[in-house]
Amino acid sequence: MDIDDHEITISVNGVRYQRRVESRMLLSDFLRHDLGLAGTHVGCEHGVCGACTVLLDGQPVRSCLMFAVQAEKHEISTVEGVAGGDGEYHPLQQAMHDHHGLQCGYCTPGILMTMTAFLEENRSPSEEEVREALSGNLCRCTGYQNIVDAVMAAAKRMRG
Amino acid sequence: MKPASFRYISATSLEHALSLKAEYGDDAKFLAGGQSLIPTMNFRLARPAILIDLNRIDGLGATRPCDGGGARVGALTRYRTLERDAGFAGMFPLIAEALPHIAHPQIRNRGTIGGNLSHADPASELPAVAVALGARFHVQSTKQQRWCDASNFFVGGLTTDLQSDEMLVEVELPAPKPRTGSCFMEIARRRGDFAIAGVAATMTLGERDECIHVRLVFCGVGETPADASSVAEILRGHAPTEQAIRDVAAAAQAMIDPSGSVHATADYQRHIAGVLTERALQTAYQRARHGH
């Protein structure tokens, strides 16, 4: 079978990219291999672990459950764009650091993408709401408690 | 793993999508949210030759009121869109209660109502909810359009009444009658996992709080949504007592035929179904009485 490929234009962290992609190229692989944005991690590749979570037009989605060709003309945000332009940590990154919300760090990019989007929508979450929002991101190191603490602390700081 | 090669076509209109499906038949799959299809392609359990992407079709994801109350939900409507729609949640509290059980927020941002129903996973919540609500599905091909009752749509595990050239384009939900209470409950090993057993119950009360209509439908305990409404008929005509509800639960347990899995034996699924039936019917009854 001939390779079925398509020209796409997508924006990642505000930068426009034009590339030719094969139809079967997953968005996660496109980000990592074609754009060199390896901060998006690949865990299970069937939508369970959440490591590959990115934002599609501001909403968290699994990048392993989308084809790159589908991202044509959409805005993607990845962990590389979470910190400020001057390298200053996002309040959640700082809180994850302060509260020891990561150990091996493999799940962390996905958790940052999921929870920064969550905090944009809900600045005063209950712990239960945080746990519910976190339910789609697996972490095998921390036992989650420190992540929950970090999100609660970040929410407080973002409320000002 | 990575998906096998396929040809990708982004449909520009519903007519375009239907004509492509008519042309390619079973070689082609519609790609809506992709949250069930893409995992099976990543595992190479599915290797469609052609994917017809529906995501750029205008209007396929719209929800609108329909004549005589109720709502019509476009097939491409995402779970999260309904979750965020307070008016919809108020009209269909059973759906609002079931939605948070469907996978995780990231999946619900992408997954669609039409994709879920067409996929017809035996453990999925929405097929059972659609049956309990008496939904009708608008099905279209290039040749014809028709309406299919939810209760006739699910014919087997991952198998629906859809023909190879057809698409489910819209779901019609009749407005619940006044004094109707509903409840959705499920038990899963973890939040967002497939249900070991789940139940959707609705109950409508008359002036003396007597039950005048009741539906009871399970998910996860058979190949298709298990409609046990017939065994709940004994509640009709009276205010449901605890004993009557227990009798319904026992009859429902005897009626369903769960297959069991590595996570739960058939007996355990049956037990869970009974416990959930009691709780859900009791809750639906109280909600109908107290008007929410």
Contacts between the chains, C-beta under 8 A, distances in Angstrom:
chain1	res1	chain2	res2	distance
A	1	B	5	5.4
A	3	B	5	7.2
A	4	B	5	6.7
A	4	B	6	6.9
A	4	B	7	4.7
A	4	B	8	6.1
A	6	B	8	6.6
A	22	B	5	7.5
A	23	B	5	7.3
A	23	B	6	5.9
A	23	B	7	6.6
A	23	B	8	3.7
A	23	B	51	7.3
A	24	B	2	6.6
A	24	B	3	4.5
A	24	B	4	6.9
A	24	B	5	5.6
A	24	B	6	6.1
A	26	B	2	7.0
A	26	B	3	7.5
A	26	B	38	7.9
A	26	B	42	7.6
A	29	B	2	7.4
A	45	B	1	6.5
A	45	B	42	5.1
A	46	B	39	3.8
A	46	B	42	5.5
A	46	B	43	6.6
A	47	B	35	6.2
A	47	B	38	7.5
A	47	B	39	5.3
A	47	B	103	7.8
A	47	B	107	6.3
A	50	B	104	7.2
A	50	B	106	6.5
A	53	B	106	5.6
A	56	B	109	7.4
A	56	B	110	7.7
A	59	B	80	7.3
A	59	B	109	4.5
A	60	B	105	6.5
A	60	B	106	4.7
A	60	B	109	6.3
A	61	B	106	5.4
A	61	B	109	5.3
A	61	B	110	5.0
A	62	B	35	7.7
A	62	B	106	5.4
A	62	B	107	6.9
A	62	B	110	7.3
A	64	B	38	7.7
A	64	B	42	7.0
A	65	B	34	5.8
A	65	B	35	5.6
A	65	B	38	4.6
A	65	B	39	6.6
A	65	B	107	7.7
A	65	B	110	6.8
A	66	B	34	6.5
A	66	B	38	7.2
A	66	B	110	7.3
A	67	B	8	7.0
A	67	B	34	7.8
A	67	B	38	7.6
A	69	B	8	5.6
A	69	B	10	7.9
A	70	B	31	7.8
A	70	B	34	7.8
A	70	B	53	6.5
A	70	B	55	6.4
A	114	B	105	7.3
A	114	B	106	6.5
A	118	B	105	7.7
A	132	B	100	7.4
A	132	B	191	6.9
A	133	B	105	6.1
A	135	B	104	5.5
A	135	B	105	8.0
A	135	B	190	7.5
A	135	B	191	4.3
A	135	B	192	5.4
A	136	B	103	7.2
A	136	B	104	2.6
A	136	B	105	6.0
A	136	B	106	5.0
A	136	B	107	6.9
A	136	B	192	6.2
